Amino acid sequence: MTEQIDHKKRPNGAVTLDSNGAGDYNMTNDVKSLPTAFEAHEEEDTGVESKDEEEEFEAATSYVDVFTIGGYVTLQLFGYLRDFLRRWKVEKSLVAQESEDNVGFAPLYSNWEDFYTRNVYIRIRDCWNRPICSVPGATIKLLERSTPNYGWDFHMTGETIECINMGSYNYLGFAEKFGTCAEDAVAAIDKYGVAGCSPRDDIGTQTVHLELEALVARFVGCEAAVTFGMGFATNSANIPALVDKHCAVLSDSLNHSSIVTGVRLSGAFVKTYKHNDMADMENKLKELVLAGHPRTRRPFKKVLIIVEGVYSMEGSICKLREIIALKKKYKAYLFLDEAHSIGALGPHGRGVVDYFGLDPKDVDIMMGTFTKSFGSAGGYIAGSRDLIDYLKNASGGMIYASAMPAAVAQQIVTSMTIIMGEDGTDEGIRRIRQLAENTRYFRSELKKRGFIIYGHKDSPVVPLLLYYPTKIATFGRFMLQRGIAVVVVGFPATPVKLGRARFCLSAAHTKEMLDKVLQATDEVGDILNIKYSRRYGPNAAVKKDSPSVVNARKNS
């Protein structure tokens, strides 16, 4: 788009974005000037050179699919049987009951949601919502709980369990209660108090907010940035300010719930494409541009592509180079969510743009959160100055939401300064490299043991496929017994057949910690028989460097 574009708010609430409006920061030469972040770790020869192709999504054998579905069917059948026995008082009912005062009221949940909650989720919910009583660092303390009625109620035993923390998004290890970040955050409370008690648009903007926004813009290579107190709301409150019912959104099928919520609130026409499938993306994008709205056939005022840098359930990385090429070809705009990639990817920790050595000016809207790599809370949007000025006046997150607490903002300022090396040390680069080394080591070791691991080799999010509903809960419990805190995920957060555990790597993890986690995972894997991989480990059907495996990687 070369024509002059008006950034003022349209009557319908939309804003036109300038795809060439970002700052003049040039990252390409800067990337070449530093050694790679991964040279400390000896890599395996995968036979694949492109970073876009260094990820895998190995499928289990068909019998695993059959028995996984069978497991859910069995749970459902026994659930109906127990409901029948409870109704006729053959079995004592320990589940929640509808109050007699509510007879005739519309139900809060559908029959299926109610059934699934009572007969599946409640029985295994001890694996989630575990209260913690420490800093979520490399180790974490959990409060021990017991339940007398299959998960309907929990009682604290008064004991704590110290675990290696593989569940928190503490990628660079800045979740600390000692050190420069903590000291600066405490000093910010002394100066500004605990909270601003006002939206940013009123009298909630503090000097630390302005300092943070200038630093974020410089860090990501954009003209300007605006920050918000909540990461989820950074998407859900700002996407409606960018598109409306006269616009179209092309969204990756695995985009985060915050993106889905924001797009729904916007009223824009939405089309999804298969995850990271560039051919399907181009077909859908071409259809939106050429055919217009499917009902009126009128052209859309704008088409906005929304992708994530790192996908938090798959561990995959977006194919940003190809996405930018398609965006330019079809004159669309690009919204990049770097919630899990900012700080965690790239030789300078500047996210997926840095990782691929691309120009930030090619991304119209750069979004990210501070809850992962910076050990804090909130989120940001960066881009052209006109875009940011518009959002400051149109975003519900600026007009109505309370301002980010000063201590939270100061934590981000200090940690980001360390990452950029502006504290006079190399601590930031050391942490970035340590995370990269830990990620590759942990992923490769899990594969050697025969587990199916999803995602990109450089993604600090490491999904380990469990499949069976019963094994999801058992894996979480067995790992906790061995002193490992790990997140397990099942339906409806994942497809029915793809239940998994999710490990999150941190620069704070030592090799000894990772080896202990690997040993525990190996033991539990043998007990539960979850080493399904046919490419790696003792059950490998073919050598990992054979042409069939290389082709499978390219086509996965």
Steps between C-alpha positions, in 0.01 A plus 500: 500500500664816383214746516466750784285347773282683749546362850208687652217300647230411248134553588457123527779471757768352274848633438708465186853387570813606320700189416805717449454709812734318740834640617822495303674249726710258295555170675666306221853627548460491878415130487807420295725686742437257786566126519201271483318436823531126458869440430560382856288192436608229262220451250387182332501492122134496407555525129276808490649844459205737501387616843141478381532124455671412827182390675319170526147377562542123502176303498449198723387166363133456418443270798584791732226708338252215532574432866503871585149540360410176675620646828270800467209276397559279805506803729176619344325165538601465864396861556149429372487183709599685817250779428232230474608340829508837675156591371356182651709543816688174444825697524544781751527827310812704581461733205355851496121505504252745354331698777127444536460878493628502142247257354375641170798730452695486175817290555832682517671227300403273215430136579828393343710759684334404826552129436865541398577715804336257745630174361837581342653831602406496871657157549839623377494870584762452771744528206402864443459820702762394750568792737863607533674671791831615354657690212441306173872464430703195401346330803157558647310411817148359473244473778409136558128423469275205569148431379241281676248497215675442168601860442187692597671646806864549593652537845846637568716262701731776618797342321690633199659316209816643345529418131707580196279746315432391142163672475557876533587724204818619670704478181790727595486435873398851606240366747725573796449645848860617530721701267481819299150446361344433840684791659388742229139377526501561876644848443216570253244413768671739738478776238163439329308275738344163422258619230408812305126465577406648162490416128787626287267744323412673827787556745646149499800562275819507705851589387603134519233419238648751259849366566379146437326585173804679362718203597263245343490694171878508490528132595271370225612755239181704456417870511278480807329264742212495747472270802207342685458339840376163372637282222165344406337843477782628279348285226134493596474877558710619205399278210147653504665842460688380190228322302122508480215342302630651176836322539626143476732307730708205384593306811714194566274217616701461822508866603457575870163554667580869555525545123180306441320714759628824349401401148151397612451830680611691191222361280746450214455220249732217604663224301749254648772306324670174595772549757823623339380379158618768258321353198167501681573848634562639152184340363288651778673838471450507125132418547453784751674754278342401170149388599427746779226436754326168419150651541536841337808440280616846597875534555617514860642831622800310628620145554691432822715189536545389863769251599699407809877481529505183711182296542463410865329163457692372198848640563512606135639824355318697232650508152548872515709543186232339282220682683663838437543413133129415469400809694692720255373312197132542591530844667376374837600608850683279748435470875773296674436370852839442664370404845716187518781605267604846619804455720512127431603491132771667297866570574396822676175372649293729276265225395419322178591802284846491654515121470452509122711815456211696348417870500248614766360749248348207311266428792220757534393420855736335747335370815658325795458433871722554802373196689750254357857610435489810720361347819225760523148566368324687221558542129595744227423598143772661289495648152488833322452814709166570331375152589600535865350848526176360363492209747564732793173673413294204377600197708276390784814387679615862520165666564341267756757259646708589805858595424782250538641520857830686516684205658387277212619756245833544678560124502464505122724805457780344705479154343479643147800723568693190607393310187616791281836508679449859609571413863869471410511119526455203268240342732222544245684323218609229745139428592387499138770250408434286807131474411589399144746239625254360754226483237700303247648269762165420661319445170771274358519292819124444510508386138785260570282335763224435247240765586299683234594866533323774308633826368814682394841404633560856628161544667520508883146358507537121484176296461531127576209301359306279745176443302296292749278695743595278793871538428474879500406505869726212597802661337445823693459315830800272450723793406389690811590198712851526354528870578420636153229762442378470141186611318278232346237595243202317354166554332351761450829697513638256240335274242349187656774271370797725580528530879850600607740620764663838444849578626617862508877548499678776687847650500487446878495121459835332558610188314462304824137613525427406141666161545280434804191593298612277214558209736156543658335531158682188382380303804140616467516441125590135558229456763228653282634365170493840329815474290311497173762637261593290199769745384707521816589292802496122547184455290629696199395328180753688287818693561436865576726623220339282234329668204157390619537682831640814337207504256256439784639805678458714191144383445384506864 
